[in-house]
Amino acid sequence: MRLHRLRLEGFGPFRDRQEVDFDAFADDGIFLIAGRTGAGKSSVLDGVCFGLYGGVPRYDGSEKRIRSDHCAPDDPTSVSIEFTTGGRRWRVTRSPEYERAKKRGSGTTTVAAEAQLDEYVGGAWIGRASGARSVALELDDVLGLSQQQFLQVILLAQNRFAQFLLAKNDERQKLLRRLFGTRTYEDYQVALEDRRRESERALATAGDGVALLLAEADRVLAAAGLAADAGNDSGVDSEEAVGDGSPVASPGSRLEAAERGVQRARYRAESLGRERDAADDAHRRAEAEHARATTLHERQQQRLHSRAALAALEARDEQIARDRQTLAHAQVAEVLRAPIETAERAEAATLAAARAADDAQRRLAAAVDGFDELDLSVSDDDRALQDVVSDLTGRIAVWTAALESERMLEATLRVIAERTSTLAELDASVAEIAGAVADVPARLEALDADLARAQGPADAVDERRGRLSELESMLAAARQAVVHADAARTADEAYLTASATHDAARAAVTGLLQRRLAGFAGELAHRLQPGEPCAVCGSVEHPAPADPADDPVTDEQIAAAEAARDAAAAAETDAAAAARDARQALADVRARAGGEDVARLVERRDAAAADAERAIRAAETVTRLTEERAQLLALDEAARAERDRLADEQAQVREQLAGARARAEQDRRIVDEARGAHAGVADRIAAATRVRDAARTAAESLAAQRTTVAAAIRAREERDELVDASDFDDVAAATAALRDADTRAALDAGIRDHDASLRAERDRLRDLELALAGEPDEPIDLAVPRAALAAARDEWSRAVDAAAEAAQTARTVSDLVDRAHREQEGLAGLAEDHEIIARLANTVAGRAPNTHRMTLESFVLAAELEEIVEAANVRLADMSAGRYRIQHTDALAARGAASGLGLEIMDAHTGAARPAQSLSGGETFLASLALALGLAEVVTARAGGVRLDTLFIDEGFGSLDDDTLDLAMRTLDELRSGGRTVGLISHVAAMKEQIPAQLRVEATPHGPSVIRQGAAIVA
């Protein structure tokens, strides 16, 4: 996997968007991530891990620490990383959950976590997954490494890879389990242990199961009253007895006794079954007799009901006859319904027409009152009234034309008044504008003079502001120089103290070694024995052996002194680096201050501030005067344009006023002729319209009256002719015989229903009389057959229950005895199976006969660990100049801890193995780095051969001396083969000098950090 680009925004110490181009370091192969402590170097690696896996190892997955503390509530937080794996290029973008300000109202709202996965295809990014869960599932297949594997093989975070070397067996087992996914073997162990316990329980309870089954069979037989007689069928041998004299039956004799009980239960079930069958036959016969008696009783009841129903129907014959006659008369009269109703409607229409004619005459008389322009003496002649209507219609048309002229006259008079008022307002506006711009020339002349005086100082405002900003920066640097001078002096003092401590520690080691050498003769002399050869000269005589030292030096004292010396050396190195950094920082701020002190820069800054303030005020004055001059010019131009517009409007209004007065005179003549004696044309039209409408209505009413009278005469004549030809004496008789359709239908339905019911009831009674010939009229009593049926049913139920209970008892006892036989036969097989399962479960769990106390999972992980150690030793041999080798050991761990996953260090100088905790800080770093690289190779192979084109290592190089650092750098340099890129985080000055390609993380004066990418910056 190769990383290409990383973008961070609102993440960790980075508030603004920062971008890292990893491809830019491809040619160098190794690049250094440098910066002061706390600037955010490790946060770059946190961003890589969060982008790929949605979590940060330093914060244990808590996203609440991911968002930058420098962010405002509305600032975004996001991480985007581009990488290539398997020949495909991907980009994943994530943002954590965080709080932002609400868009409406006060307070904050939670922004949900987001994730997006895109693939670069054909020159464009194409979305492949969205949402944290979907992206995580997709990345599982794309990356091929879990987060734990990634942190062990690609991103070797600060102090993490040393944990694997120094961990205890149990801790190492947990880590290897996560990396290699061997929890399945633990599941095998748990499953086998469960099977062992189950087998043990089954074996322990198998014999009890046989006894329980036989006891249950005895209990069932006893409950059914089938228990064997104690004298002859107990299944107890007379010879078998316990100490207190109570008999104990053997399994075989108890099974035989139970089998005899089964035979007794089956015999009883057969006997009761025969009794059940006999009771069933008797019950069927009783049911048949009861059914026959019930049927006869029901028919006798039906005959009585039918006789009563027939009598009720025959009693309604007279009423049905009257309904037949009424229906016949109604059907004959229905033929005369239409002429009778037509004559009645004609009479009503005649009366209504007469009333309408009278009303129309009255309305006409009321309309003519006050309108004496017409003679209406012929108001009772409809044709003469039609002529009046035509005459008035023509006059109204003429007056309506004049009505439009009347409306136009009123509008024209309003226009004349409006135009006269508008002309007066325009004259006043022209005079007002002339007065407003009278003093504009004088004001413009004064403004030009003021502008000329202020323009010179205003032109220098940018120059004076720049000078002020430069002096303020120098002043800030000078103040920082005061602080850095104290820090540099403190750092130098600490360096001097650390150097003195280191010198004293070295002197102490030298003194101990000298004392040890001086005391070697005494130690050898102390070991000499009379008559035995000397280990140095071989002589068996020892005339003058040296005296032993009063205060001998032990190995523990030398080791302690060496440890103190190494610690003092490390402290001196750290103090020297801190002193160099402090001096460099002091030189930087003094250079930015220009070599001047704070007091001088304050004076220069204050003077520059005063000059800048004067220039700013002058510039503000120029701006204000320029705006005032522009406003005056705009006012004068607007006034001239307004005067021209008002003059044009005055001419237009005068022309409109003259035309309106001419139109008003013409319309006034037309209106005077049309209104006559009325107040207006509309009044004359309204009066004439009322007369015309009333005359039209009166003419129409008179014509309608003549028509209805003639129609009524014809209808009466036709009705009377049809009634005379019918069976009715007169019109009144025919009208009385009429019935509506619903009444006729109801009469017909009642007659039909009565006839049908009468026929049906007679047929039903005849059939019943024939069927019951010879039977009594009164229904028979059902009590006797009902009692016989109840007794037979009770006997049958009792027999069925007894047979079912006996059959169930026989089946239960037979089943219990069969199960007891099977379990008795399976006891031997259970014992053999349990022995096999127990041995396998104990071996897999690390118990005897497993002499190494290694579980199955530990055994598998030990094989993996051997491969890791083999790969790690290839690197460690180079970095330690062949002195150290990591060695896997399967020795038993103390106090029951996990065995088989131990690591120890083989020291070639002594030829003995030693624990990893005995290594110095630098040696621990080299061994840990070699082990981490070996672990990376093995885990990568297990993950399907994922190629590692990018690798990160965070800190640890400061514990190495110069020679060892060179060896480590050569090893890391070999990792570049094949196009691999290695990123290192370190404060070691030598690495800054050796690695030109650098990614610098710098904290800004206001807090947030920025990332600068490029070559090393040489002080």
Order of alpha helices (4+ residues) and beta strands (2+ residues): beta-beta-beta-alpha-beta-beta-beta-beta-beta-beta-alpha-alpha-beta-alpha-alpha-alpha-alpha-alpha-alpha-alpha-alpha-alpha-alpha-alpha-alpha-alpha-alpha-alpha-alpha-beta-beta-beta-alpha-beta-alpha-beta-alpha-beta-beta
